[in-house]
């Protein structure tokens, strides 16, 4: 048990390192892209500087039309500067959003992988049930901290399987039908018992819980995949 716990801890630490490394890589890549982009954007005051140079180098521009033209150029330079500054803000916001989305995508991806591994582990080992309480009066079964309301027929089927589990027996569909109906198993139809098991699984609702709790043993029958000491009937 200690070795299993240590292995799980090592896997968790490795996963955390992968997530941290991935987030750092995403941030660094986008930060580098932002620096490269901003450094290569034209200077917002470049247009104004050219207009000012025209004023300085051409002192003979003194007619009304020429001065008006220079004023229009100066206003155009100011507008260009404002537009370029707004572009910088938009680019910055988009880069922030891109960083957030990529980090979220990485976290979701790692989470999905971890959940798939957990589900695979559960499918290999079966559902871990610490307590299974069957209440005929309430027509319900309590699995750990989950309560499932069942029909009378489903309670009967689950009770038969629980009693068989106490004796380490695997029941065929015909045997399940025989116990519930009070007839000889040889006179019962296998499909009738299989239908009862299917209805029990449907009543449990959660597919993973039902499929792993009521296991099908190939060419033998059905059994509850829980420890005998966890079963209690009230």
C-alpha positions in Angstrom: 0.0 0.0 0.0 2.9 2.4 0.8 4.5 1.7 -2.5 1.2 2.4 -4.3 0.8 5.7 -2.4 4.3 6.7 -3.2 3.9 5.9 -6.9 0.6 7.9 -7.0 2.4 10.9 -5.3 5.3 10.7 -7.8 2.8 10.7 -10.7 0.9 13.7 -9.2 4.2 15.6 -8.7 5.3 14.8 -12.3 1.9 16.0 -13.6 2.2 19.3 -11.6 5.6 19.8 -13.0 4.3 19.3 -16.6 1.5 21.8 -16.0 3.8 24.4 -14.5 6.4 23.9 -17.3 3.7 24.1 -19.9 2.2 27.3 -18.5 5.7 28.9 -18.2 6.4 27.9 -21.8 3.2 29.4 -23.0 3.8 32.7 -21.1 7.4 32.9 -22.4 6.4 32.2 -26.0 3.6 34.8 -26.0 5.8 37.3 -24.1 8.5 36.9 -26.7 6.0 37.3 -29.5 4.6 40.5 -27.8 8.1 42.0 -27.5 9.0 41.2 -31.1 5.7 42.7 -32.3 5.9 45.9 -30.3 9.5 46.4 -31.3 8.6 46.1 -35.0 5.6 48.4 -34.9 6.3 51.9 -36.4 6.9 54.7 -34.0 3.7 56.5 -33.3 5.5 59.9 -33.6 7.3 59.1 -36.8 4.8 60.9 -39.0 4.8 64.0 -36.7 8.6 64.0 -36.8 8.6 64.1 -40.6 6.1 67.0 -40.7 8.2 68.9 -38.2 11.2 68.3 -40.4 9.3 69.8 -43.3 8.6 72.9 -41.2 12.3 73.2 -40.2 13.9 72.5 -43.6 11.5 74.7 -45.7 11.4 78.2 -44.3 10.1 79.5 -47.6 6.7 77.8 -47.1 4.9 81.0 -46.2 1.8 81.2 -48.4 -1.6 80.5 -47.0 -2.1 77.3 -49.0 1.3 75.9 -48.1 0.8 76.6 -44.4 -2.7 75.1 -44.5 -1.2 72.0 -46.1 1.4 71.7 -43.4 -1.4 72.0 -40.7 -3.3 69.2 -42.4 -0.2 67.0 -42.4 0.4 67.8 -38.7 -3.2 66.8 -37.9 -2.9 63.7 -39.9 0.3 62.8 -38.0 -1.6 63.2 -34.7 -4.4 61.0 -35.9 -1.9 58.4 -37.0 -0.3 58.5 -33.6 -3.6 58.0 -31.8 -4.6 55.1 -34.1 -1.3 53.4 -33.6 -1.5 53.7 -29.8 -5.0 52.2 -29.9 -3.6 49.3 -32.0 -1.0 48.7 -29.4 -3.7 48.5 -26.7 -5.8 46.1 -28.8 -2.8 43.9 -29.5 -1.9 43.9 -25.8 -5.4 42.8 -24.8 -5.5 40.1 -27.5 -2.2 38.7 -26.3 -3.5 38.6 -22.7 -6.6 36.8 -23.9 -4.5 34.4 -25.9 -2.3 33.6 -22.9 -5.3 33.0 -20.7 -7.0 30.7 -23.3 -3.8 28.7 -23.9 -3.2 28.3 -20.2 -6.8 27.2 -19.6 -6.6 24.8 -22.5 -3.5 23.2 -21.1 -5.0 22.9 -17.6 -8.2 21.4 -19.1 -6.2 19.0 -21.2 -4.2 17.8 -18.2 -7.3 17.5 -16.2 -9.1 15.4 -18.8 -6.0 13.1 -19.1 -6.0 12.7 -15.3 -9.7 11.9 -15.2 -9.3 9.4 -18.0 -6.5 7.7 -16.1 -8.7 7.6 -12.9 -11.6 6.1 -14.8 -9.3 3.5 -16.4 -8.0 2.6 -13.0 -11.5 2.2 -11.7 -12.5 0.1 -14.6 -9.5 -2.2 -14.0 -10.0 -2.5 -10.2 -13.8 -2.0 -9.9 -15.7 0.5 -7.8 -14.4 1.0 -4.3 -17.4 0.5 -2.0 -16.9 0.9 1.7 -20.5 0.4 2.7 -23.5 -1.0 0.8 -26.7 -0.8 2.8 -29.9 -2.3 1.3 -33.2 -1.0 2.8 -36.2 -3.1 1.7 -38.6 -0.8 3.7 -37.3 2.4 2.1 -36.7 0.6 -1.3 -33.3 2.2 -1.5 -29.6 1.2 -1.6 -26.9 3.4 0.0 -23.5 3.0 -1.7 -20.9 4.9 0.3 -22.5 8.4 0.6 -24.8 7.9 -2.5 -28.5 7.0 -2.2 -30.3 5.3 -5.0 -34.1 4.8 -4.9 -35.1 1.5 -6.5 -38.2 -0.3 -7.5 -39.5 -3.3 -5.7 -38.2 -5.6 -8.4 -34.8 -4.0 -8.4 -34.5 -4.3 -4.6 -35.3 -8.0 -5.0 -32.7 -8.5 -7.6 -30.0 -6.6 -5.6 -30.9 -8.5 -2.4 -30.5 -11.9 -4.3 -27.1 -10.8 -5.6 -26.0 -9.5 -2.2 -26.9 -12.8 -0.5 -25.1 -14.7 -3.3 -22.0 -12.5 -2.7 -22.0 -13.4 1.0 -21.6 -17.0 -0.1 -19.1 -16.2 -2.9 -21.6 -17.4 -5.5 -22.0 -16.3 -9.1 -25.6 -16.5 -10.2 -26.8 -17.0 -13.7 -29.9 -15.2 -15.0 -32.0 -18.3 -14.6 -30.8 -18.8 -11.0 -31.7 -15.1 -10.2 -35.1 -15.6 -11.7 -35.6 -18.8 -9.9 -34.8 -17.4 -6.5 -37.1 -14.4 -7.0 -40.0 -16.3 -8.5 -39.6 -19.3 -6.2 -39.3 -21.7 -9.1 -36.6 -24.2 -10.0 -33.8 -22.5 -11.9 -34.0 -25.2 -14.6 -37.5 -24.1 -15.4 -36.6 -20.4 -15.6 -35.5 -18.5 -18.7 -31.9 -17.0 -18.7 -33.2 -13.9 -20.4 -35.7 -13.2 -17.6 -32.8 -12.9 -15.1 -30.7 -10.9 -17.5 -33.6 -8.5 -17.8 -33.9 -8.1 -14.1 -30.2 -7.3 -13.9 -30.6 -4.8 -16.7 -33.4 -3.1 -14.9 -31.4 -3.0 -11.7 -28.6 -1.2 -13.6 -31.1 1.2 -15.1 -32.5 1.9 -11.7 -29.1 2.7 -10.3 -28.8 5.3 -13.1 -25.1 6.1 -13.0 -23.7 3.9 -15.8 -20.2 3.6 -14.3 -21.6 2.7 -10.8 -24.1 0.2 -12.2 -21.7 -1.5 -14.6 -18.9 -1.8 -12.0 -21.1 -2.7 -9.0 -23.1 -5.4 -10.8 -20.4 -7.2 -12.7 -20.9 -9.7 -15.5 -18.7 -12.8 -15.3 -18.2 -14.2 -18.8 -20.0 -17.6 -19.3 -20.8 -17.8 -15.5 -23.3 -15.1 -14.5 -23.6 -12.0 -12.3 -22.1 -10.9 -9.0 -21.6 -7.9 -6.9 -18.1 -6.5 -7.0 -18.0 -5.5 -3.4 -16.4 -7.0 -0.2 -18.7 -9.2 1.9 -18.0 -7.2 5.0 -19.4 -4.0 3.3 -22.9 -5.5 2.7 -25.7 -4.7 5.2 -29.4 -5.4 4.7 -32.0 -3.6 6.8 
